Amino acid sequence: MRITSDSIKASVAAYYRYQRQFPLVALEANSQLEPFNDGGQADVLAVDKHRLLIEVEVKLTLADLKRDRHKLKHRNYRDNLVNYPTHLFYFA
């Protein structure tokens, strides 16, 4: 069986929804909570019972991870230019 990004996303979503009992889990959702933005799509977004937003980005290769660091959302978060609603951010 070949591991794909979709299977990892499904596993992460199932973990947050069924094991951690988070009330809301979304795939390919916008982390800025806006209808359109540049590169703001999160692979998995989860909201816990305290309404804290957790974002998970799935990367299959090291090259994909390195390419992702150039996205505007990561630079803005690093430089504290934008107040993101995301409380925790993970790579899987």
C-alpha positions as CSV (number, residue, x, y, z in Angstrom):
1,M,0.0,0.0,0.0
2,R,1.4,3.4,-1.0
3,I,1.1,6.3,1.5
4,T,-0.6,9.3,-0.1
5,S,-1.3,12.8,1.3
6,D,-5.0,12.0,1.2
7,S,-4.5,8.9,3.4
8,I,-2.4,10.9,5.9
9,K,-5.1,13.7,5.9
10,A,-7.8,11.1,6.6
11,S,-5.8,9.6,9.5
12,V,-5.0,13.0,11.0
13,A,-8.7,14.0,10.7
14,A,-9.9,10.8,12.2
15,Y,-7.4,11.2,15.1
16,Y,-8.7,14.6,16.0
17,R,-12.4,13.8,15.5
18,Y,-12.6,10.3,17.1
19,Q,-9.7,9.9,19.4
20,R,-9.4,13.5,20.7
21,Q,-13.1,14.1,20.4
22,F,-12.8,17.5,18.7
23,P,-16.2,18.8,17.7
24,L,-15.1,20.2,14.4
25,V,-12.6,18.9,11.9
26,A,-12.3,20.1,8.3
27,L,-10.1,19.1,5.3
28,E,-8.7,21.6,2.8
29,A,-10.2,24.5,4.8
30,N,-9.1,28.1,4.9
31,S,-7.0,28.9,8.0
32,Q,-7.6,32.7,7.6
33,L,-11.4,32.1,7.7
34,E,-11.8,34.1,4.5
35,P,-13.4,33.0,1.3
36,F,-10.2,33.6,-0.8
37,N,-6.6,34.1,0.1
38,D,-3.1,33.2,-1.1
39,G,-1.9,29.9,0.1
40,G,-4.0,29.9,3.2
41,Q,-5.6,26.5,2.7
42,A,-4.8,24.1,5.6
43,D,-4.8,20.4,4.9
44,V,-6.5,19.7,8.2
45,L,-8.2,22.2,10.6
46,A,-9.5,21.1,14.0
47,V,-11.3,23.1,16.7
48,D,-11.2,21.8,20.2
49,K,-13.8,22.1,22.9
50,H,-12.1,25.4,24.1
51,R,-12.5,26.8,20.6
52,L,-8.8,26.7,19.9
53,L,-7.9,26.2,16.2
54,I,-5.2,23.6,15.3
55,E,-3.8,23.5,11.8
56,V,-2.0,20.5,10.3
57,E,0.0,20.6,7.0
58,V,0.7,17.3,5.4
59,K,4.1,17.0,3.6
60,L,5.3,13.9,1.8
61,T,8.8,15.0,0.9
62,L,11.5,17.2,2.4
63,A,11.4,19.3,-0.8
64,D,7.7,19.9,-0.3
65,L,8.4,21.0,3.3
66,K,11.1,23.4,2.2
67,R,8.9,24.8,-0.6
68,D,6.1,25.4,1.9
69,R,8.2,27.8,4.0
70,H,8.0,30.4,1.3
71,K,4.3,30.7,1.5
72,L,3.0,34.1,2.5
73,K,1.0,32.7,5.5
74,H,4.2,31.3,7.1
75,R,6.2,34.5,6.6
76,N,3.5,36.7,7.9
77,Y,3.1,34.4,11.0
78,R,6.9,34.4,11.6
79,D,7.2,38.1,11.3
80,N,4.1,38.7,13.4
81,L,2.5,40.8,10.6
82,V,-0.9,39.1,10.8
83,N,-2.9,37.9,13.7
84,Y,-3.9,34.3,12.7
85,P,-6.7,32.5,14.5
86,T,-4.5,29.3,14.5
87,H,-3.5,28.4,18.1
88,L,-1.2,25.4,17.2
89,F,0.4,24.5,13.9
90,Y,1.8,21.1,13.0
91,F,3.4,19.4,10.1
92,A,2.6,15.7,9.4
